[in-house]
């Protein structure tokens, strides 16, 4: 009974806190630009509004058009539930669960791209192609970061893996993971979430033809993915697992807020890079993770 | 002490990769200058007691590699009126990957070499090999004379790092001589860059391969 209640509490945390992050990012961006900006809770209003709207489905589209966002949303939520939350651990832990996490995120991306291709629109196909080709590079960086963590801890289970080290390796890993966070969540400098030009969109163009509840699922899934990566980044850098519950939740909330504000500042202060420079940037993130891996390996040998 | 030295060498190795990945000449010059300065303060970290000569050489290295040479290069760049290396022989992404692979290879190779016990823990040999490789890549892969000079500077930085292994047995005067040579070389290259620009209207050194009487 207790475990069911705990599971529900976790579910509620992930579901209800996730839409806060895009609001915070937009608030930071507005503050830097000297505007008042939308309220922090804007995404909640948007989701509520979208939930009551009807769905427009193209006559060409198969049921995959609706199923894609739904499966993607469930996959991201499942991935989020696999992630341990500091000393509370995780509700479901087994050997190699980190690989399931990576594959669930890949499944979510596949379903979004599939639903985008269902519309038969050239723009959406283009966006799906871009998203998938950048994902290949970002995934290499994620897997290298995971390898680094498992090298440091000698374990392949998420709850034991997130025991960070101190020193230059942790800095490299943090910067690499932050770049991956920006790329995976389609933020500047990889993609501009506020762009109005279909030709330059990546993630936004894939969901152009979605409306109503499926669009709400896509938006909420994106917010949850952002929260997931922030929590992963914070736990990969801060030794949260060793703190008491109160201190750990404080550190976690502070860390996630810090990551969010950093994303907001990155978006305000840099421009998105040209498409042909994105692979260079992602390769840099990959190399940062590789060198963190190298340091973990050398440190383990010595 | 070793930790600080390794941190500085790690920084220099990171700068190698930045140099390989950038297409803008001003940032390339800045990276080469920064690396020269990082290397310049290393003798002070290595030496146990500060000798006057060591301090003098360190100051001279920082001044020449960090200020004089970049100023000469910037002047050459301004007169030649370019700021990008647009058509490198080896692209930026491949050269970045090659540089990183070379860096990992250098670390592995350095751990296999029969070094003196006091050098086992330091990254000196690895950093030196990695810088030499990065410099070579820049020399081979870039088409503009100024980026090739920066490659040459990074190559020299690698050799300097190797020289730090012998800091207790080789007088630092040798280092002073090398510094002088380097300055003259960059000075001469600045003039050559100007001449190439006037003769061909471009800084592409590939045009020099088809010179005829």
HADDOCK unambig.tbl for C-alpha pairs under 7 A between the chains (distance, minus, plus):
assign (segid A and resid 280 and name CA) (segid B and resid 93 and name CA) 5.72 0.50 0.50
